Amino acid sequence: MPTDRPRPPLELLVFVVGAATLGAEIAAARLMAPYFGASTIVWANTIAVVLVALSAGYWLGGRLADRHPHVRGLCRLVIVAAVLLGAVPLVAGPMLGVSVEAFDSYSLGAFAGSLVAILVLVALPVLMLGAVSPWALRLRLARVEDSGRVAGRLYAISTVGSLAGTFLSALLLIPLAGTQRTFLVFASALAIVAAIGLGRRYVVVPLALAALLLVPPGAVKAKAGEGRVVVHEAETEYQYARVVELGNGERRLELNEGGAVHSLYRPESVLTGSVWDGFLVVPFAALERPPERIAILGNAGGTTARAYARHFPETRIDAVELDGRLFRIAERWFGLRDRPQLKRITQDGRTFLRSTGARYDAIFVDAYRQPYIPFHLSTREFFALARERLRPGGALVVNVGHPPGSVELERVLSATLAEVFAHQARDPIAPVNTLLIASTQPVGRERLERAAAELPGELRPLARVSARRLDAPLPGGEVYTDDRAPVEWLIDKSIVEHAARGEPLR
């Protein structure tokens, strides 16, 4: 029997707690993505930690409700949970930075790294929120005869709140306000409702949490490093993006926490001295003339598109990028101006190929983010779709990022490509990048050497060097399909093996 009259209404408290719990889960997964990716492994860890914390919270709430059957005790629990939840995005930067260093140096992998991070950051506040429903049920229940009806109503309200929190965070708060403010909005809502039941002196808590909404999200990001200046940063719908400028004017696009450079700009040349130059010459191991039309899946800052527009001005370019915000960054910071032959397409690469009626001389797949890659762009079905969109004799070029010396991912992709294309070759262009080229017609260094003489002068030495590197695909490897493509486990295994040799990942 409750000893005081519940205020605020317990139904309101349960609704807000349900919304904050699931909203925090969505935001936590987003918080992990810049550091550990958004793979099924990271999502599984996030969901598992939330479920375990809620289960422990249900048990704890039942015990506390019997010992303290009053609303003030419940509201104190909620306001403490609100403070802990509001602190999550503020301490996440340094804490996750340490996790990533362990991920790189000690080979924890995304599974262990994200699991530890989720446990430390959100397990305790979610556990406390889980205690609310059984406690509220104890307070609301006046007669044993009403237990079924009261329990059903409160849990239904909690579920509706969870649904509202899920859509509010995923569709509105994260895209419009960002991850940091999403946590703070839910924390503020919890604190407001709890303060109603605690009195005026507790109003300072929701006010303090609301004031934190004014803290710029960039304040919790890591520094760029000595000799590097962050000239632009943004949290897009999909990721954290920043542009870093070096002393010589070179600019780099770093997505999430800079685990890999996704585009590079040099003011004096469209060439980069890196993997993007390979897309300019490797296709000629299969093509007999410059391509009339190409598709770039994973445009990012437009390094490849800009170079093609300079050296092959007659080539029509479909630049495909899932994150449309990157097109604006590419225009401002990477010299990707509007050009007649360039078409910008904001869409997932595979969805685009499925929906387009165009045919291409070459398709470039440059959407593999290190260390994890979208599984649906690594399967037999995807490569079959790409072949359908190629003109006869066209070439598919795939940029495979991997730890230095690791070949397992390349073996898998080569085996999967062999299910679809009769011919392929590899160009180990960098320690952490290999370009795979596949075609329905023969692919070889002799063809590339012959083509080198006809290429623009700046590209001829690149083509000759690439021809010398060109080799047969690596044997072995499992064929990946849409039904089974365990890329996350494959990459984790590669990282473990690489770290066992005592070598850095970068």
C-alpha positions in Angstrom: 0.0 0.0 0.0 1.6 3.3 -1.0 2.2 5.7 1.9 1.8 9.0 -0.1 -0.2 10.2 -3.0 1.8 9.8 -6.2 2.8 12.9 -7.9 3.7 13.4 -10.7 1.2 11.0 -12.2 2.9 7.6 -12.4 1.5 7.1 -15.9 3.5 10.2 -17.1 6.6 9.1 -15.3 6.4 5.6 -16.8 5.8 7.0 -20.2 8.8 9.3 -20.1 11.1 6.6 -18.7 10.0 4.2 -21.5 10.8 6.9 -24.1 14.2 7.8 -22.5 15.2 4.1 -22.2 14.7 3.2 -25.9 15.8 6.7 -27.1 19.0 6.2 -25.2 19.5 2.8 -26.8 19.2 4.3 -30.3 21.5 7.2 -29.3 24.0 4.8 -27.7 24.3 2.7 -30.9 24.9 6.0 -32.8 27.5 7.0 -30.2 29.3 3.8 -30.9 29.2 4.0 -34.7 32.0 6.6 -35.1 34.4 4.4 -33.1 33.3 0.8 -33.8 31.0 1.0 -36.8 27.3 0.2 -37.0 27.6 -3.5 -37.7 25.3 -6.2 -36.4 27.9 -6.9 -33.7 27.7 -3.4 -32.3 23.9 -3.4 -32.4 23.8 -6.8 -30.8 26.0 -5.6 -27.9 23.9 -2.5 -27.5 20.7 -4.4 -27.4 22.1 -7.1 -25.1 23.5 -4.6 -22.6 20.2 -2.7 -22.5 18.2 -5.9 -22.0 20.5 -7.2 -19.2 20.4 -3.8 -17.5 16.6 -3.6 -17.7 16.3 -7.2 -16.3 18.5 -6.3 -13.4 16.6 -3.0 -13.0 13.2 -4.9 -12.8 14.6 -7.1 -10.0 16.1 -4.1 -8.2 12.9 -2.0 -8.6 10.8 -4.8 -7.0 13.0 -4.9 -4.0 13.2 -1.1 -3.6 9.5 -0.7 -4.0 8.8 -3.0 -1.0 11.4 -1.2 1.1 10.5 2.3 0.1 6.8 2.4 -1.0 6.7 6.1 -1.6 7.0 8.3 -4.7 9.8 10.5 -3.4 12.2 7.5 -3.4 11.2 6.7 -7.0 11.7 10.2 -8.1 15.1 10.4 -6.5 16.1 7.3 -8.5 14.8 8.8 -11.7 16.6 12.1 -11.2 19.9 10.3 -10.5 19.4 8.3 -13.6 18.7 11.5 -15.5 22.1 13.0 -14.4 24.0 9.8 -15.4 22.3 9.7 -18.8 23.0 13.4 -19.4 26.7 12.7 -18.6 27.0 9.9 -21.2 27.8 12.1 -24.3 30.1 14.4 -22.3 32.4 11.6 -21.0 32.0 9.5 -24.1 34.7 11.2 -26.2 37.7 10.5 -23.9 36.4 7.2 -22.8 35.7 5.9 -26.3 39.1 7.3 -27.4 40.8 5.0 -24.9 38.6 2.2 -26.2 39.7 2.8 -29.8 43.4 2.9 -28.7 42.9 -0.5 -27.1 41.0 -1.6 -30.3 44.0 -0.6 -32.4 46.9 -1.5 -30.1 45.6 -4.6 -28.2 43.2 -6.0 -30.7 40.1 -6.0 -28.6 38.0 -5.9 -31.8 34.7 -4.3 -32.2 32.9 -6.9 -30.3 34.9 -6.6 -27.0 35.6 -2.9 -27.5 32.0 -1.9 -28.0 30.7 -4.2 -25.3 33.0 -2.7 -22.7 32.1 0.8 -23.9 28.3 0.2 -23.8 28.6 -1.4 -20.3 30.6 1.6 -18.9 28.5 4.3 -20.5 24.8 3.3 -20.4 24.4 0.1 -18.3 23.9 1.9 -14.9 21.4 4.6 -16.0 19.4 2.0 -18.0 19.4 -0.3 -15.0 18.0 2.5 -12.8 15.3 3.3 -15.4 14.4 -0.4 -15.5 13.6 -0.2 -11.8 10.8 2.4 -12.4 8.0 0.2 -13.8 7.9 -2.4 -10.9 8.2 0.4 -8.4 5.4 2.4 -10.0 3.3 -0.7 -10.1 3.8 -1.1 -6.4 2.7 2.5 -5.8 -0.3 2.4 -8.0 -1.7 -1.0 -6.8 -4.3 -0.4 -4.2 -6.0 -3.9 -4.2 -4.7 -7.3 -5.2 -7.8 -7.8 -7.3 -6.7 -4.9 -9.5 -3.2 -6.2 -10.1 -3.7 -7.5 -13.6 -5.5 -4.4 -14.8 -3.0 -2.0 -13.2 0.1 -3.9 -14.4 -1.3 -4.2 -18.0 -2.0 -0.4 -18.1 1.4 0.6 -16.8 3.4 -1.7 -19.0 1.3 -0.7 -22.0 2.0 3.0 -21.3 5.7 2.1 -20.9 5.8 0.3 -24.2 4.0 3.3 -26.0 6.7 5.5 -24.4 9.4 3.3 -25.7 7.9 3.4 -29.2 7.7 7.2 -29.0 11.3 7.4 -27.8 12.6 5.2 -30.6 11.0 7.3 -33.4 11.7 10.6 -31.7 15.5 9.8 -31.4 15.9 8.1 -34.8 13.7 10.4 -37.0 14.0 13.8 -35.3 16.5 14.3 -32.5 19.6 12.6 -33.9 19.2 14.0 -37.5 18.3 17.5 -36.4 20.0 18.0 -33.0 22.8 15.4 -33.0 23.6 12.5 -30.6 24.9 14.6 -27.7 21.7 16.7 -27.5 19.5 13.6 -28.0 20.9 12.2 -24.7 20.5 15.6 -23.0 16.9 16.0 -24.2 15.8 12.7 -22.7 17.8 13.3 -19.6 16.1 16.7 -19.2 12.7 15.2 -19.7 13.4 12.6 -17.0 14.7 15.3 -14.6 11.7 17.5 -15.2 9.2 14.8 -14.4 11.2 13.6 -11.3 11.6 17.2 -10.0 7.8 17.5 -9.9 7.6 14.8 -7.3 10.6 16.1 -5.3 9.9 19.8 -4.9 11.3 23.2 -5.9 14.9 22.7 -4.8 15.4 19.9 -7.3 14.4 22.1 -10.2 18.1 23.0 -10.5 18.8 19.6 -12.0 16.6 19.8 -15.1 17.8 23.4 -15.5 21.4 22.3 -15.4 20.8 19.5 -17.9 18.9 21.9 -20.2 21.8 24.4 -20.0 24.1 21.6 -21.3 22.1 21.7 -24.5 24.0 24.9 -25.3 27.4 23.1 -25.2 28.6 22.7 -28.8 28.9 19.1 -29.7 32.4 19.7 -31.1 33.6 20.5 -27.6 33.7 16.8 -26.8 35.5 15.7 -30.0 39.2 14.8 -30.1 41.8 17.2 -31.4 43.1 16.8 -34.9 46.7 16.4 -33.9 49.9 18.5 -34.2 50.3 20.2 -37.5 46.7 19.5 -38.5 43.9 22.0 -38.3 40.2 21.1 -38.3 38.7 23.5 -40.8 35.2 22.0 -40.9 33.2 19.5 -38.9 29.7 18.3 -38.9 27.5 15.5 -37.5 25.5 14.3 -40.5 22.6 11.9 -40.5 25.0 9.0 -40.8 28.3 10.0 -39.2 30.7 12.5 -37.8 32.7 14.2 -40.6 35.6 16.6 -40.4 38.0 18.2 -42.8 41.6 18.4 -41.6 44.0 20.7 -43.3 47.8 20.2 -43.2 50.4 23.0 -43.4 51.0 22.4 -47.1 47.3 23.1 -47.9 46.4 19.4 -48.3 43.0 18.5 -47.0 41.7 15.2 -45.8 38.2 14.0 -45.1 38.0 11.9 -42.0 34.7 10.2 -41.2 33.9 9.4 -37.6 37.1 9.4 -35.5 39.6 9.5 -38.3 40.3 5.7 -38.5 40.8 6.2 -42.2 41.1 9.1 -44.7 38.2 8.9 -47.1 39.1 11.7 -49.5 42.2 13.8 -50.1 42.6 17.1 -51.8 45.8 18.7 -53.0 45.5 22.2 -54.4 48.2 21.8 -57.0 47.1 18.5 -58.5 44.2 16.0 -58.7 46.6 13.2 -58.1 47.1 12.1 -54.5 49.9 9.6 -54.5 47.5 7.2 -52.9 44.8 4.6 -53.7 42.5 7.0 -55.6 45.1 7.4 -58.4 44.6 3.7 -59.1 41.0 4.2 -60.2 42.4 6.3 -63.0 44.6 3.6 -64.5 43.6 0.1 -63.3 40.4 0.0 -65.4 42.6 0.0 -68.5 43.7 -3.5 -67.6 40.3 -4.5 -69.2 39.2 -1.4 -71.1 40.5 -0.6 -74.6 39.5 3.1 -74.5 38.6 5.7 -71.9 35.2 5.0 -70.4 32.2 6.9 -71.7 30.3 6.5 -68.4 31.3 5.4 -64.9 29.6 5.0 -61.6 31.4 5.7 -58.3 29.8 4.0 -55.4 31.1 5.8 -52.3 31.9 9.3 -53.6 32.8 10.8 -50.2 34.7 14.0 -50.9 34.9 13.3 -54.6 38.6 12.7 -55.0 38.1 10.1 -57.8 35.3 12.1 -59.5 37.4 15.3 -59.5 40.4 13.5 -61.1 38.2 11.8 -63.8 36.7 15.2 -64.6 40.2 16.6 -65.1 41.8 13.8 -67.1 38.8 12.4 -68.9 36.5 15.4 -69.5 34.3 13.4 -71.9 33.5 10.7 -69.4 30.1 11.0 -67.7 30.3 10.4 -64.0 27.5 9.2 -61.7 28.8 9.9 -58.2 26.8 7.9 -55.7 27.0 8.7 -52.0 24.7 7.5 -49.2 25.4 10.6 -47.1 24.3 13.6 -49.1 25.9 16.0 -46.7 29.3 14.9 -48.0 28.5 16.4 -51.4 28.3 19.9 -49.8 31.6 19.2 -48.0 33.1 18.0 -51.3 32.1 21.2 -53.1 33.4 23.6 -50.5 36.6 21.8 -49.4 37.6 19.3 -52.1 37.1 21.2 -55.3 34.2 19.2 -56.6 32.4 21.9 -58.5 29.4 21.5 -60.6 30.5 20.1 -64.0 28.3 19.1 -66.9 29.5 15.5 -66.9 29.1 15.0 -63.2 25.8 13.8 -61.7 25.4 13.6 -57.9 23.2 10.9 -56.5 22.3 10.5 -52.8 21.5 6.9 -52.4 22.9 3.6 -51.2 25.2 2.1 -53.8 23.3 -1.2 -54.2 19.9 0.5 -54.1 21.1 2.8 -56.9 22.3 -0.1 -59.1 19.1 -1.9 -58.6 17.0 1.1 -59.6 19.0 2.6 -62.4 18.6 1.8 -66.0 22.0 3.1 -67.0 24.9 1.0 -68.3 28.5 1.7 -67.5 31.9 1.0 -68.9 33.3 0.9 -65.3 31.8 0.8 -61.8 34.0 1.7 -58.9 33.2 0.4 -55.4 34.8 2.6 -52.9 32.3 2.4 -50.1 34.1 0.0 -47.8 34.8 1.8 -44.5 37.7 0.6 -42.4 37.7 -1.5 -40.5 34.2 -2.8 -41.3 32.4 -2.9 -44.6 28.7 -3.0 -45.6 28.0 -6.7 -46.0 25.5 -6.1 -48.7 28.2 -4.7 -51.0 30.4 -7.8 -50.6 28.1 -10.6 -51.8 27.6 -12.7 -54.9 24.2 -11.1 -55.5 25.7 -7.6 -55.3 28.4 -8.4 -57.8 25.9 -10.0 -60.1 23.9 -6.8 -60.0 27.0 -4.8 -60.8 27.7 -7.1 -63.8 24.2 -6.5 -65.1 24.8 -2.7 -65.1 28.1 -3.0 -67.0 28.3 -2.7 -70.7 29.9 -5.8 -72.5 33.5 -5.9 -71.5 33.1 -3.3 -68.8 35.2 -3.4 -65.6 34.3 -3.5 -61.9 37.0 -2.1 -59.6 36.8 -2.7 -55.8 38.9 -0.9 -53.3 39.6 -3.4 -50.5 40.8 -1.8 -47.2 42.5 -4.2 -44.8 45.1 -4.3 -42.0 48.7 -4.4 -43.3 49.6 -7.9 -44.5 46.0 -9.3 -44.0 44.6 -11.0 -47.1 41.5 -12.9 -45.7 39.0 -10.2 -46.8 40.6 -10.0 -50.2 40.5 -13.8 -50.6 36.8 -13.8 -49.8 36.0 -11.0 -52.2 38.1 -12.6 -55.0 36.3 -15.9 -54.5 32.9 -14.1 -54.6 33.8 -12.1 -57.7 34.9 -15.3 -59.4 31.3 -16.6 -59.1 30.2 -13.8 -61.3 33.1 -12.6 -63.4 35.3 -14.8 -65.6 38.4 -12.7 -65.3 40.0 -10.6 -62.5 43.3 -9.3 -61.2 44.7 -7.5 -58.2 46.8 -4.4 -57.7 48.2 -4.2 -54.1 48.5 -0.5 -54.4 49.1 0.3 -50.8 49.9 -1.6 -47.5 46.3 -1.2 -46.4 44.6 -1.1 -49.9 44.2 -3.6 -52.7 42.3 -2.8 -55.9 40.5 -5.8 -57.4 39.5 -5.5 -61.0 36.9 -7.9 -62.5 35.5 -8.2 -66.0 33.8 -10.6 -68.4 36.7 -10.1 -70.8 40.4 -10.8 -70.1 42.2 -8.6 -67.6 46.0 -8.4 -67.7 49.2 -6.3 -67.4 49.9 -6.4 -71.1 46.7 -4.6 -71.9 47.4 -2.0 -69.2 51.0 -1.5 -70.5 49.6 -0.9 -74.1 47.0 1.5 -72.8 49.6 3.5 -70.9 51.0 5.1 -74.0 47.5 6.5 -74.9 46.7 7.9 -71.5 47.2 11.5 -70.5 50.8 12.2 -69.8 50.5 12.6 -66.0 48.9 9.1 -65.8 51.4 7.1 -68.0 53.9 6.5 -65.2 51.1 5.5 -62.9 49.8 3.0 -65.4 53.2 1.4 -66.0 53.8 1.0 -62.2 50.4 -0.4 -61.8 51.0 -2.9 -64.6 54.1 -4.1 -62.9 52.1 -4.7 -59.7 49.2 -6.4 -61.4 48.9 -10.0 -60.4 46.5 -12.9 -60.4 43.8 -13.0 -57.7 44.6 -14.7 -54.4 43.3 -18.3 -54.2 41.0 -19.6 -51.5 38.3 -17.8 -49.7 34.7 -18.4 -48.9 31.9 -17.1 -51.2 29.7 -14.6 -49.5 26.0 -14.4 -50.2 23.2 -12.2 -49.0 22.2 -15.0 -46.7 25.6 -15.4 -45.1 28.3 -12.7 -45.2 30.1 -12.6 -41.8 32.3 -9.7 -42.6 32.4 -8.4 -39.1 33.9 -11.6 -37.7 36.3 -11.9 -40.6 37.7 -8.4 -39.9 37.9 -9.0 -36.2 39.8 -12.2 -36.9 42.2 -10.3 -39.2 42.8 -7.6 -36.5 43.5 -10.2 -33.9 46.0 -11.9 -36.1 47.6 -8.6 -37.1 47.9 -7.5 -33.5 49.4 -10.9 -32.6 52.3 -10.0 -34.8 52.9 -6.9 -32.8 52.3 -4.5 -35.7 50.2 -1.2 -35.6 47.0 -1.1 -37.6 47.8 2.1 -39.3 
